[in-house]
Amino acid sequence: MEAGERTHSGIPLPFADPAVAGGVVPSRAIRIHALRSEGSTPSEIRDDTLRLLRGMQMVDSSETAVACTRRRLFLTLARLGLVDLDGEGDEAMIGRSEAECILEGSVRCADALRGDWPWDEAPRLLVSRPPWLRIKDRFRGHPEGSEMRKRLSKSLRGAVESDGSPRFEALRGNVNLYRLFLERSMSLVGDSGRLRMIVPDALLREKSSVALRKLMVDGNQWISSWSFPEPQRVFPGASQGVLVIGLTISGRTEMMTSFGPLEAQDLSARVGLDNKAPFLEMERGPWSVWTDMTWAVPRMPRDRYDRNAVLKAIGDLADQPRLGEEGNWLNPTDQPIRVRVGEIDQTNWSGDISDWRPESEGTPFIRGAHFHLEGGEVSIKHPAYDTNLEDGCIERSQALWSGRIEPAGVSRVACQAIVNTQKGRRLRWAVVPPDCVLGNSVNFLQLPEAVLDNLAEEHGSVDEGLLFVAAQLNSEGLDLWSRAWAANNNVNNYEIESLPLPSPYTEGALNYALRQ
């Protein structure tokens, strides 16, 4: 404390937030400081509060946000009785002018992503909730938004450190700003300093965050992650799952503790998380095998028995060949199996899609709603193939195609691409007939001719062979795997190509549920 590395109340200094916005984080820190200071003398509290305020490093690129933060912090100090609003202060309270002067230096307007950090001393603690905004949405609606986005993207990609090295090693594609703030923060905090950041829980599994996760694991100690998949009661207004990550800067991650799925009842004002909160210890060795060193973190159910089932599925399938790899049991050729999106864009060609009526003439249009699950079996439920469907049912809606694109003319193995998380199964594979077209809410497998020939020879016909493949892909084990590693509700091409594909001719491919 005497060296200025922390306050008497226990807050490490310097304490930073590179995207302070309205000042919620430092305001809360002041409240925690005041609560922990109970029992100290008024003079000690005043001196420690000055130490905290002078040790703050709060930054935002918006002048308005900086002004709001300074005002919020001043009002917080006033409400806690730490500032003398009418005088120059005394041994118990900080004078108004002194507090405002300190806040002028502790809360600054700067661009933390592209510019230099305004202080010489590296933070020992950084806590932030950066903007969850994609670069392409940064200037949406602005008359010159397109040009402004291009300039921002170019300057971020060209940002370098003092030694000439790129500032953002994990900058990939259309990046969300929170990823840039996380990477920048890892370079700002000093060795052995701590970083806590609130980000979308998609960071744990999305492909576009692989490079960032590698930085977190290989160049730092990723200590913990708190995942709130349904955050409404904890983070009101959040439209997606929330993740709180904890890192210690420098070193290498040997084990990370993943807490989740968490609920409001798991939070504890005294210790952070209740000791009964569900958690999973990710040890480096098994973790690297499970994820092929992409360091994704599985989405776990809350129930203990369900968690065990998911862990068993992951352990059984992690070292199996992938669907998109050449040389697996289904595809012994050197031509990969491709995953394609349905040929009909349902938005751009909506005028050629209509409801199916008894007198309708046209091509059956199959979308995600036509994949029907009953009794563990997946089938296509469409009025062209089931005349008993009632009028007005959802399967008759948007089921007729009258556009110029012709049916594929061959049967295909297809998968529903957009999944309702409330439904029990994530993967829904079925064989679609040759006389239909597929919407872009459906993915399908493009199989090499040699694979189709082998299936026909082994099963008597191509259609029977495709039904066999669909049955393998609908296994309980693969569905558990898919649910564990899903980044969101979209079953995308990358996820399908990465599915493990155990041989159906070995014990390891037996239906997972039968081995429980």
C-alpha positions as CSV (number, residue, x, y, z in Angstrom):
1,M,0.0,0.0,0.0
2,E,2.8,2.4,0.9
3,A,4.3,1.8,-2.6
4,G,1.0,2.9,-4.2
5,E,0.3,-0.5,-5.6
6,R,-3.1,-0.8,-3.9
7,T,-5.5,1.1,-1.7
8,H,-6.0,0.2,2.0
9,S,-9.4,-1.1,0.9
10,G,-7.6,-3.6,-1.4
11,I,-8.1,-2.2,-4.9
12,P,-4.9,-2.7,-7.0
13,L,-3.5,0.5,-8.5
14,P,-3.4,1.8,-11.2
15,F,-7.0,0.8,-11.9
16,A,-8.0,1.2,-15.5
17,D,-10.9,1.0,-17.9
18,P,-10.1,1.7,-21.6
19,A,-13.8,2.0,-22.6
20,V,-15.3,3.7,-19.5
21,A,-18.5,5.0,-21.2
22,G,-20.7,6.4,-18.5
23,G,-18.4,5.4,-15.6
24,V,-20.3,2.5,-14.2
25,V,-17.1,0.5,-13.4
26,P,-15.2,3.1,-11.5
27,S,-18.3,4.3,-9.7
28,R,-18.9,0.8,-8.5
29,A,-15.2,0.6,-7.5
30,I,-15.7,3.7,-5.3
31,R,-18.7,2.1,-3.6
32,I,-16.8,-1.1,-2.9
33,H,-13.9,1.0,-1.6
34,A,-16.3,2.9,0.8
35,L,-17.9,-0.4,2.0
36,R,-14.5,-2.0,2.7
37,S,-13.3,1.2,4.5
38,E,-15.8,0.9,7.3
39,G,-13.9,0.7,10.6
40,S,-11.1,3.1,9.4
41,T,-10.9,6.6,10.8
42,P,-12.3,9.5,8.6
43,S,-8.8,10.7,8.0
44,E,-7.6,7.3,6.8
45,I,-10.7,7.0,4.5
46,R,-10.0,10.4,3.0
47,D,-6.3,9.6,2.3
48,D,-7.2,6.2,0.9
49,T,-9.9,7.7,-1.3
50,L,-7.4,10.2,-2.7
51,R,-5.0,7.3,-3.4
52,L,-7.8,5.5,-5.3
53,L,-8.8,8.6,-7.4
54,R,-5.2,9.4,-8.3
55,G,-4.6,5.8,-9.2
56,M,-7.5,5.6,-11.7
57,Q,-6.8,5.5,-15.4
58,M,-10.2,5.9,-17.1
59,V,-10.4,6.5,-20.9
60,D,-13.0,6.9,-23.5
61,S,-12.9,8.3,-27.1
62,S,-16.1,10.3,-26.6
63,E,-15.9,13.7,-24.9
64,T,-19.5,13.3,-23.8
65,A,-18.7,9.9,-22.1
66,V,-15.7,11.5,-20.3
67,A,-17.9,14.3,-19.0
68,C,-20.6,11.9,-17.9
69,T,-18.0,9.7,-16.1
70,R,-16.5,12.7,-14.3
71,R,-19.9,13.8,-13.2
72,R,-21.0,10.3,-12.1
73,L,-17.9,9.8,-10.0
74,F,-18.2,13.2,-8.4
75,L,-21.8,12.5,-7.5
76,T,-20.9,9.0,-6.2
77,L,-18.3,10.5,-3.9
78,A,-20.8,13.1,-2.7
79,R,-23.5,10.5,-1.9
80,L,-20.9,8.6,0.1
81,G,-19.9,11.6,2.1
82,L,-16.4,11.7,0.8
83,V,-16.5,15.1,-0.8
84,D,-17.2,18.5,0.7
85,L,-19.7,20.1,-1.8
86,D,-19.5,23.6,-0.3
87,G,-16.0,24.0,1.0
88,E,-12.3,23.1,0.6
89,G,-12.6,20.0,2.6
90,D,-11.2,18.9,6.0
91,E,-9.5,15.9,7.5
92,A,-12.6,13.8,6.8
93,M,-13.7,15.0,3.3
94,I,-12.0,16.0,0.1
95,G,-12.6,19.5,-1.1
96,R,-14.8,19.9,-4.2
97,S,-12.2,21.7,-6.3
98,E,-9.5,19.2,-5.4
99,A,-11.8,16.2,-6.3
100,E,-12.8,17.8,-9.6
101,C,-9.1,18.5,-10.4
102,I,-8.1,14.9,-9.7
103,L,-10.9,13.6,-11.8
104,E,-9.8,15.8,-14.7
105,G,-6.5,13.9,-14.7
106,S,-7.9,10.5,-14.0
107,V,-10.6,10.4,-16.6
108,R,-9.3,11.4,-20.0
109,C,-10.5,11.5,-23.6
110,A,-8.3,9.3,-25.8
111,D,-8.5,6.5,-28.4
112,A,-7.3,3.5,-26.5
113,L,-7.4,1.3,-29.6
114,R,-5.4,3.4,-32.0
115,G,-3.6,6.0,-29.8
116,D,-1.0,5.8,-27.0
117,W,-2.0,5.1,-23.4
118,P,-2.1,8.5,-21.6
119,W,-0.2,7.3,-18.6
120,D,3.3,5.9,-18.2
121,E,2.6,3.4,-15.5
122,A,0.9,0.2,-16.6
123,P,-2.4,-0.8,-14.9
124,R,-2.3,-3.5,-12.3
125,L,-6.1,-4.0,-12.6
126,L,-8.2,-3.4,-15.7
127,V,-12.0,-3.9,-15.5
128,S,-14.2,-3.0,-18.5
129,R,-17.4,-3.7,-20.4
130,P,-16.3,-2.5,-23.9
131,P,-18.9,-1.9,-26.7
132,W,-20.3,-5.0,-28.3
133,L,-20.4,-3.4,-31.7
134,R,-19.1,-4.6,-35.1
135,I,-16.9,-2.3,-37.1
136,K,-19.4,-2.4,-39.9
137,D,-22.2,-1.1,-37.5
138,R,-20.0,1.6,-36.0
139,F,-21.3,4.3,-38.3
140,R,-24.6,2.8,-39.5
141,G,-27.0,5.5,-40.6
142,H,-24.3,8.2,-41.1
143,P,-24.3,9.8,-44.5
144,E,-20.6,9.0,-44.9
145,G,-20.8,5.8,-42.9
146,S,-19.3,3.6,-45.5
147,E,-16.2,5.7,-46.0
148,M,-15.8,6.2,-42.2
149,R,-15.9,2.5,-41.7
150,K,-13.3,1.9,-44.3
151,R,-11.0,4.5,-42.7
152,L,-11.5,3.0,-39.2
153,S,-10.8,-0.5,-40.4
154,K,-7.7,0.5,-42.3
155,S,-6.3,2.5,-39.4
156,L,-6.9,-0.4,-36.9
157,R,-5.2,-2.9,-39.2
158,G,-2.3,-0.5,-39.6
159,A,-1.9,0.2,-35.9
160,V,1.5,-0.7,-34.6
161,E,3.3,-0.6,-31.3
162,S,6.5,1.4,-30.5
163,D,8.7,-1.5,-31.8
164,G,6.8,-1.6,-35.1
165,S,4.9,-4.8,-34.4
166,P,1.2,-5.0,-35.2
167,R,-1.0,-3.9,-32.3
168,F,-3.7,-6.4,-33.2
169,E,-2.5,-9.9,-34.0
170,A,-6.0,-11.3,-33.7
171,L,-7.7,-8.9,-36.1
172,R,-9.8,-11.1,-38.4
173,G,-12.5,-10.3,-40.9
174,N,-15.4,-8.1,-39.7
175,V,-14.3,-7.7,-36.1
176,N,-16.4,-6.8,-33.2
177,L,-14.9,-4.0,-31.2
178,Y,-15.0,-5.9,-27.9
179,R,-12.3,-8.3,-29.3
180,L,-10.0,-5.3,-30.1
181,F,-10.5,-3.9,-26.6
182,L,-9.7,-7.3,-25.1
183,E,-6.5,-7.7,-27.1
184,R,-5.4,-4.1,-26.5
185,S,-6.1,-4.5,-22.7
186,M,-3.8,-7.6,-22.6
187,S,-1.0,-5.4,-23.8
188,L,-1.7,-2.5,-21.5
189,V,-1.8,-4.3,-18.2
190,G,1.6,-4.9,-16.6
191,D,3.0,-8.4,-16.0
192,S,1.1,-10.3,-13.3
193,G,-1.6,-7.6,-13.4
194,R,-5.2,-8.7,-13.6
195,L,-7.8,-8.2,-16.3
196,R,-11.6,-8.6,-15.9
197,M,-13.8,-8.0,-18.9
198,I,-17.5,-8.4,-19.7
199,V,-18.0,-9.7,-23.3
200,P,-20.5,-11.9,-25.2
201,D,-20.2,-15.6,-24.3
202,A,-19.9,-16.3,-28.0
203,L,-16.2,-15.6,-27.5
204,L,-15.9,-19.1,-25.9
205,R,-16.8,-20.9,-29.1
206,E,-17.0,-18.8,-32.2
207,K,-14.5,-19.5,-35.0
208,S,-13.7,-15.8,-35.4
209,S,-12.3,-15.6,-31.9
210,V,-9.8,-18.5,-32.2
211,A,-6.8,-16.2,-32.6
212,L,-7.9,-14.2,-29.6
213,R,-8.3,-17.3,-27.4
214,K,-4.9,-18.5,-28.5
215,L,-3.4,-15.2,-27.2
216,M,-5.3,-15.6,-23.9
217,V,-4.1,-19.2,-23.4
218,D,-0.5,-19.1,-24.8
219,G,0.6,-15.7,-23.7
220,N,-1.4,-15.2,-20.5
221,Q,-2.9,-17.1,-17.7
222,W,-6.6,-17.4,-18.4
223,I,-7.9,-18.0,-14.9
224,S,-11.7,-18.1,-15.1
225,S,-14.8,-17.5,-17.1
226,W,-18.3,-16.9,-15.7
227,S,-21.0,-17.6,-18.3
228,F,-24.6,-16.3,-18.1
229,P,-26.3,-17.8,-21.1
230,E,-29.7,-16.2,-20.1
231,P,-28.5,-13.0,-18.6
232,Q,-31.7,-10.9,-18.4
233,R,-32.0,-11.0,-14.6
234,V,-28.2,-10.3,-14.1
235,F,-27.5,-7.9,-17.1
236,P,-30.9,-6.3,-18.0
237,G,-31.0,-5.4,-21.7
238,A,-28.4,-7.9,-22.8
239,S,-29.6,-9.6,-26.0
240,Q,-27.2,-12.5,-25.8
241,G,-25.3,-14.6,-23.4
242,V,-22.8,-12.7,-21.1
243,L,-19.3,-13.8,-20.2
244,V,-17.0,-12.4,-17.5
245,I,-13.4,-13.4,-18.2
246,G,-10.5,-13.3,-15.7
247,L,-6.9,-13.2,-16.8
248,T,-3.5,-12.7,-15.2
249,I,-1.2,-11.1,-17.7
250,S,1.9,-13.0,-19.0
251,G,2.8,-16.6,-18.5
252,R,0.8,-19.6,-19.9
253,T,-2.5,-21.1,-19.1
254,E,-2.3,-24.6,-17.5
255,M,-5.9,-24.7,-16.3
256,M,-8.9,-22.5,-16.7
257,T,-12.0,-22.8,-14.5
258,S,-15.2,-22.4,-16.5
259,F,-18.2,-21.5,-14.3
260,G,-21.6,-22.0,-15.9
261,P,-24.3,-21.9,-16.9
262,L,-24.8,-19.4,-14.1
263,E,-28.0,-17.8,-12.8
264,A,-28.7,-14.8,-10.5
265,Q,-28.9,-17.1,-7.5
266,D,-25.3,-18.1,-8.0
267,L,-24.0,-14.6,-7.3
268,S,-22.7,-13.8,-3.9
269,A,-22.0,-10.3,-2.6
270,R,-19.5,-11.7,-0.2
271,V,-17.5,-14.2,-2.3
272,G,-18.5,-13.5,-5.9
273,L,-19.9,-16.9,-6.7
274,D,-21.7,-19.4,-4.5
275,N,-19.6,-22.5,-3.9
276,K,-22.3,-24.6,-5.3
277,A,-22.2,-22.9,-8.7
278,P,-21.5,-25.5,-11.5
279,F,-18.0,-25.4,-12.9
280,L,-15.6,-27.3,-15.2
281,E,-11.8,-27.3,-14.9
282,M,-10.2,-27.1,-18.3
283,E,-6.8,-28.7,-18.0
284,R,-4.4,-27.8,-20.8
285,G,-3.7,-31.3,-22.0
286,P,-7.2,-32.7,-22.5
287,W,-8.5,-29.2,-23.5
288,S,-6.0,-29.0,-26.4
289,V,-7.1,-32.5,-27.6
290,W,-10.8,-31.7,-27.3
291,T,-10.5,-28.5,-29.3
292,D,-7.5,-29.2,-31.6
293,M,-5.8,-26.2,-29.8
294,T,-8.5,-23.7,-30.7
295,W,-9.2,-23.4,-26.9
296,A,-13.0,-23.3,-27.3
297,V,-14.9,-23.9,-24.1
298,P,-17.9,-26.2,-24.2
299,R,-21.4,-25.1,-23.3
300,M,-22.5,-27.3,-20.4
301,P,-25.9,-28.1,-19.1
302,R,-26.6,-27.3,-15.4
303,D,-27.9,-30.7,-14.4
304,R,-25.0,-32.9,-13.1
305,Y,-26.1,-36.1,-15.0
306,D,-26.5,-34.2,-18.2
307,R,-23.0,-32.6,-17.7
308,N,-21.5,-36.1,-17.3
309,A,-23.2,-37.2,-20.5
310,V,-21.8,-34.3,-22.4
311,L,-18.3,-34.9,-21.0
312,K,-18.5,-38.5,-22.0
313,A,-19.6,-37.6,-25.5
314,I,-16.7,-35.2,-25.9
315,G,-14.2,-37.7,-24.6
316,D,-15.5,-40.4,-27.0
317,L,-15.6,-38.2,-30.0
318,A,-12.7,-35.7,-29.7
319,D,-10.1,-37.8,-31.4
320,Q,-12.3,-39.1,-34.2
321,P,-11.9,-38.0,-37.9
322,R,-14.0,-35.0,-39.0
323,L,-16.7,-35.1,-41.6
324,G,-14.9,-32.6,-43.8
325,E,-11.6,-34.5,-43.7
326,E,-10.6,-36.7,-46.6
327,G,-9.9,-40.4,-45.9
328,N,-12.6,-41.1,-43.3
329,W,-14.9,-44.1,-43.4
330,L,-17.6,-42.3,-45.4
331,N,-15.1,-40.6,-47.8
332,P,-12.0,-42.6,-48.5
333,T,-11.2,-40.3,-51.5
334,D,-9.0,-37.3,-51.6
335,Q,-12.0,-35.0,-52.5
336,P,-13.5,-33.4,-49.4
337,I,-17.2,-33.5,-48.5
338,R,-18.5,-29.9,-48.9
339,V,-21.2,-28.3,-46.9
340,R,-23.5,-26.0,-48.9
341,V,-26.2,-23.6,-48.1
342,G,-29.7,-24.1,-49.7
343,E,-29.9,-22.6,-53.2
344,I,-32.9,-20.3,-52.5
345,D,-32.3,-17.0,-50.7
346,Q,-35.5,-16.6,-48.8
347,T,-35.1,-12.8,-48.5
348,N,-34.1,-11.8,-52.0
349,W,-36.5,-14.2,-53.7
350,S,-39.4,-14.0,-51.3
351,G,-41.8,-13.0,-54.2
352,D,-41.3,-16.5,-55.7
353,I,-42.2,-18.3,-52.4
354,S,-45.8,-18.8,-51.4
355,D,-48.1,-21.0,-49.3
356,W,-48.9,-24.5,-50.5
357,R,-52.6,-25.1,-51.4
358,P,-54.3,-28.2,-52.7
359,E,-54.5,-26.8,-56.2
360,S,-50.9,-25.5,-56.1
361,E,-48.6,-26.2,-59.0
362,G,-44.8,-25.7,-58.6
363,T,-41.8,-27.0,-56.8
364,P,-41.8,-28.0,-53.2
365,F,-39.8,-25.5,-51.2
366,I,-38.1,-26.9,-48.1
367,R,-37.0,-24.7,-45.2
368,G,-36.1,-25.3,-41.6
369,A,-39.7,-25.6,-40.4
370,H,-40.2,-28.8,-42.5
371,F,-37.7,-30.8,-40.5
372,H,-39.9,-32.8,-38.1
373,L,-38.7,-34.6,-35.0
374,E,-40.9,-37.3,-33.6
375,G,-39.9,-40.2,-31.4
376,G,-36.2,-39.4,-31.9
377,E,-36.6,-39.7,-35.7
378,V,-36.1,-36.8,-38.1
379,S,-38.2,-36.6,-41.3
380,I,-39.3,-34.0,-43.9
381,K,-42.9,-33.0,-43.2
382,H,-44.1,-31.1,-46.3
383,P,-47.5,-31.0,-48.0
384,A,-46.1,-32.3,-51.3
385,Y,-45.2,-35.5,-49.5
386,D,-47.8,-35.6,-46.7
387,T,-51.4,-34.9,-48.0
388,N,-52.8,-35.2,-44.4
389,L,-51.4,-31.9,-43.2
390,E,-54.1,-29.6,-42.0
391,D,-54.9,-26.3,-43.7
392,G,-53.2,-23.4,-42.0
393,C,-50.4,-25.5,-40.5
394,I,-46.9,-24.0,-40.5
395,E,-45.7,-26.6,-42.9
396,R,-48.0,-25.3,-45.6
397,S,-46.7,-21.7,-45.1
398,Q,-43.9,-20.6,-47.4
399,A,-43.7,-24.1,-49.0
400,L,-44.1,-23.5,-52.7
401,W,-41.4,-22.3,-55.1
402,S,-42.3,-20.8,-58.5
403,G,-39.0,-19.2,-59.4
404,R,-36.5,-20.1,-62.2
405,I,-34.1,-22.2,-60.2
406,E,-34.8,-25.9,-60.9
407,P,-34.8,-28.8,-58.4
408,A,-31.4,-30.5,-57.9
409,G,-32.7,-33.8,-59.4
410,V,-30.9,-35.9,-56.8
411,S,-31.7,-36.8,-53.2
412,R,-29.5,-34.9,-50.7
413,V,-28.7,-35.2,-47.0
414,A,-29.7,-31.9,-45.5
415,C,-29.7,-30.3,-42.0
416,Q,-31.8,-27.6,-40.4
417,A,-29.5,-24.5,-40.2
418,I,-31.3,-22.3,-37.6
419,V,-32.3,-24.0,-34.4
420,N,-34.6,-22.9,-31.6
421,T,-32.6,-23.5,-28.4
422,Q,-35.8,-24.5,-26.5
423,K,-36.1,-27.6,-28.7
424,G,-34.4,-30.7,-27.5
425,R,-32.2,-31.5,-30.5
426,R,-29.7,-29.3,-32.3
427,L,-28.8,-31.5,-35.3
428,R,-31.7,-32.5,-37.5
429,W,-30.6,-34.4,-40.5
430,A,-32.9,-35.8,-43.2
431,V,-32.9,-37.0,-46.8
432,V,-34.7,-34.5,-49.0
433,P,-36.3,-35.8,-52.3
434,P,-34.8,-34.9,-55.8
435,D,-37.8,-32.8,-56.9
436,C,-37.5,-30.0,-54.3
437,V,-35.4,-26.9,-53.7
438,L,-33.9,-25.8,-50.4
439,G,-34.1,-22.5,-48.7
440,N,-31.0,-20.9,-47.2
441,S,-32.2,-21.9,-43.7
442,V,-31.1,-25.4,-44.7
443,N,-27.6,-26.8,-45.2
444,F,-26.8,-29.9,-47.3
445,L,-23.8,-32.2,-47.9
446,Q,-22.2,-32.2,-51.4
447,L,-20.8,-35.7,-51.6
448,P,-18.2,-36.8,-54.1
449,E,-19.4,-39.2,-56.8
450,A,-17.2,-41.9,-55.5
451,V,-18.9,-41.6,-52.1
452,L,-22.4,-41.9,-53.7
453,D,-21.2,-44.9,-55.7
454,N,-19.9,-46.7,-52.6
455,L,-23.2,-46.0,-50.7
456,A,-25.3,-47.4,-53.5
457,E,-23.1,-50.5,-53.7
458,E,-23.2,-51.1,-50.0
459,H,-26.9,-50.3,-49.3
460,G,-28.6,-51.2,-52.6
461,S,-29.3,-47.7,-53.7
462,V,-28.1,-44.1,-53.3
463,D,-31.3,-43.2,-51.3
464,E,-30.8,-46.0,-48.9
465,G,-27.2,-45.1,-48.5
466,L,-28.1,-41.5,-47.8
467,L,-30.7,-42.6,-45.2
468,F,-27.9,-44.5,-43.5
469,V,-25.6,-41.5,-43.4
470,A,-28.4,-39.3,-42.0
471,A,-29.0,-41.8,-39.3
472,Q,-25.4,-41.7,-38.3
473,L,-25.4,-37.9,-38.2
474,N,-28.5,-37.9,-36.0
475,S,-26.8,-39.9,-33.3
476,E,-27.3,-38.8,-29.7
477,G,-23.5,-38.5,-29.2
478,L,-23.1,-36.1,-32.2
479,D,-26.0,-34.0,-31.0
480,L,-24.5,-33.7,-27.5
481,W,-21.2,-32.7,-29.1
482,S,-22.9,-30.1,-31.4
483,R,-24.8,-28.5,-28.5
484,A,-21.6,-28.3,-26.4
485,W,-19.5,-26.5,-29.0
486,A,-22.2,-24.3,-30.6
487,A,-21.4,-20.6,-30.7
488,N,-25.1,-19.6,-31.4
489,N,-28.4,-20.9,-32.8
490,N,-27.0,-21.2,-36.3
491,V,-25.7,-24.6,-37.5
492,N,-23.1,-23.2,-39.9
493,N,-20.8,-24.9,-42.5
494,Y,-17.7,-24.8,-40.2
495,E,-19.6,-26.6,-37.4
496,I,-20.8,-29.3,-39.7
497,E,-17.5,-29.9,-41.4
498,S,-15.9,-30.2,-38.0
499,L,-18.3,-32.8,-36.7
500,P,-16.6,-36.0,-35.5
501,L,-17.4,-39.0,-37.7
502,P,-16.8,-42.3,-35.9
503,S,-17.0,-45.4,-38.0
504,P,-20.4,-47.1,-37.8
505,Y,-18.7,-50.5,-37.9
506,T,-17.0,-50.2,-34.5
507,E,-18.4,-50.1,-31.0
508,G,-17.4,-46.5,-30.7
509,A,-20.2,-45.5,-33.2
510,L,-23.0,-47.2,-31.3
511,N,-25.9,-44.9,-30.3
512,Y,-24.5,-42.9,-27.4
513,A,-27.7,-43.3,-25.3
514,L,-27.3,-47.1,-25.4
515,R,-24.0,-46.9,-23.6
516,Q,-25.2,-44.8,-20.6
